[in-house]
Amino acid sequence: MELDYTEIGRRIARRRKKLGMKQSEAEERADIGYKYLSNIERGISIPSTEVVMRLAAALDTTPDEFLVGTSRQEDEAWKNVAELLRTMDEKQLAMAKQFLVWLSEQDM
């Protein structure tokens, strides 16, 4: 699956605007650099998994809203997993991603 970073940026911008939040406020909440969100929203910068997670938390949603265009906020199990991912460092997130890729390939 190829990620469309321009579309991801549009989804982030749409969510931020829906909340009536300025870019600077979202950047502060997500603890990301000045003007970085602008570059993400325009598809110029590619956000790391960690940044996507921070933005999801800052914009009160789940990362899948940005990555695939759907939100599972109503799903308590999804919220619990997302909360665990938010606390991980980059090395842990990479390992979690590898596990999730492996798990998605399993015929269960």
N, C-alpha and C positions, 0 to 999 in steps of 0.2 A: 504494500500500500504506500503510495507516494503522497507525502503531505504537501498541501498547497499553502505555503506560508503567507501569501497575499490574502487568501480567504481566511486563514486563521487570524490575521491582523484585522480583517473586517469584522469578524465575529467578536473579537475583543473590543473593538471600537463601538460596535452596536450595543454590547452589554454595558460598557461604561456610560454611554450616552443614555441608555434606558434608565440607569441609576441617577442620571443628572450630575455626573461626576466629571470634573476637569481632569485632563491628563496629568497635571502636576499632583493632584490629590491622589489619583490612582498610583502614580509612581511612588509617592511617599508611603502610602499604605502597603505597597508591594516591596518597598525597600529596594527600588531599582533606580538607576542613574537618571539624571536630568536629560530629557529629550529621547531617552531610549524607547519609551512607550510610543512616541510619535513614529520612530523608525520601524517598530514592530507592526504598528497599525497600518503602515504604508507598505509593508512587505519588504522593507529594505534590510532590516536586521532579522535574523533567525533566533528566536528565543530558545534558551536551554529548557530542559524539562523542569528544572528548579524554578526558572522564571515563570513558566506557564503555571506551575503550582502556586507560586506567590500571587500571580495575577488572579487566579481563580479564587483564592482566599480573599484577596482585597476586593474583588468584585462579587463576592458572595455567591459563587457558583462552583461547579466542578470542572476540571480540565476538559472533560469530553465535550462540553459546550463549545469550547474553542477548537478542539482538535477534530471533532467529527460533526459538530453542529447540533448536538442533542445534549440535553441536561437531564441528569437523573437525581435531582435534588430530593425528590420524594422517596427515593429508595434508601432506607436507613443503612443497609449493608454497604451500599456504595459510599455513603458519607463516612462510614467508619473506616473503610479502606483509604479513602482520600485523605482523611485526617492522619492516618499513619504515614502516608507518603509525604505529607507536608513537613514532618519532623525529620526526614532523612537528609543526610548529606549527599553530595554528588555520587560518591562511590556506592552508597547504599541504594540510591535511585537507579544507578546503572545495573546493579545486581537484581533489583526488583523488576526492572524492565526485561532483563534476560529471562527471569523466571516466568514472567507473564507471557512472553513470546513462546517459551517452551510449553507452558500450560495451554495456550490457545491452539497449539498444534496437536494436542492430545485428542484422541478419539474416545470420548467418554460416554 
